[in-house]
Amino acid sequence: MLILHPAYVAGKIGVVRAQEILSDGEPSGRWLIEIDSENIIVSLTANEFQVIIR
């Protein structure tokens, strides 16, 4: 998938790893994305990334 925002990772490709779960066990509405070219995981809302088919 292609990252659209935030600027520091925009344009990079990542992999959805999981839906973010809050400490009370409820989903936060955000997704944990591992950035392919960097050693980081970011938490993004659905409008901050776009799913692409490789």
WOPESUL-V165413 format. One line per field, one symbol per residue. burial: # if it has 24 or more other ideal C-beta (glycine too) atoms within 12 Angstrom, else .. A space follows every 10 residues. Layout:
burial->???
This chain:
burial->#.#.....#. .#.#.#.... .......... #.###..... .###...##. ....
